[in-house]
Amino acid sequence: MKMYDVIVIGFGKAGKTLAGQLGKQGKKVALIEKDNGMYGGTCINVGCIPSKRLITEAATAPKSDFASKAAYYKKSHRRQTRIDGCLESGQLQ
């Protein structure tokens, strides 16, 4: 059985920072994350960054006809998909 001084649950900002600091202090640390696709925590993946992006998109949406709004929505969705892809690949950290 492997033995650790500390087990950190979650690969978010706090988890990574704590695990790194404890490791530098010579502690044997295990860092556990349940989701293979999750780089970073809630904020970067499903919280702050995606939410702020959607809020910005909504605030700048056209106040005109349905066709213009639909085109804007499609463009916004493509941008969000690109951001999600960068987050998943680790390009945005």
N, C-alpha and C positions, 0 to 999 in steps of 0.2 A: 504494500500500500504506500502510495506517495504521501509525503508529509509536507505541509506548507506552514509558514508562519502566519500568512494572511491569505484569505480568499476574497477576491473582489468580484462582485456580481454586477455585470453590465459594462459594455465597452463605450459608454458615453464619455463626455469630457471629464467628468469627475472621476469615473472609474479608471480611465487611461492615466490621468494625472496622478492619482493616488498610487496606482500600481507602479508607475515609473519612479515616483519618489521613494516608495518603500523598497523597490528593487535597488535603487542607488544607495540606500542605507544598508544594503547587504541582506535584506529579508528575502526569503524564498516565497514568491508570490504566484498564485494562480489567478488568472483573469478569465472569468466565465461569461460568455454571451450566448444566449439561446438561439439567435437568428444568424445564420451563416451570411446572409446578405446585408446585415446591418453594420455599417462602418460609422462609428459615432453613435450617439444616443438619439433620443426622441427629437431633440431640437433640430439637429441637422437633417434628419431623415423624414420626419412627419410633423414636426412642430414649427419652430421659429422660421426657418428659411422658407419652406413651402407655404406656410401661412402668410408671411409677409409678402411673398411674391404674389399670391392670390389677392391680397388686400390692395396691393399696388395696381394690379391689373383691373380690379373692380373700380378703383377710384378714377382710372383714366379711360374707362370704357366710353364709347360714343353714346350720346343721348339722342340718337336718331332712329332711323327706321330699322326694322327687324333684320333685313339683309346685312346692313352694316354691323349690327351687333353680332350676328351669326359669324360673319367673317372675322371679326375681332376675337370672338371666343375661340375659333379654330386656331388663330395665330397664337393666342395666349396658351392654348393647350399644347401646341408644338413647343413653345418656349419652356413650359413646365416639364414636358417630357425630356427635353434636352438637359434641364437642370437635374432632374431625377437620375438620368443616365450618368451624368458627371458625379453625382453623389455616390451612386452605386459602384462606380469604377474607382472611386477614391481620388478623382481629379480635383474635387472640391473638398477641402477639409477645414 
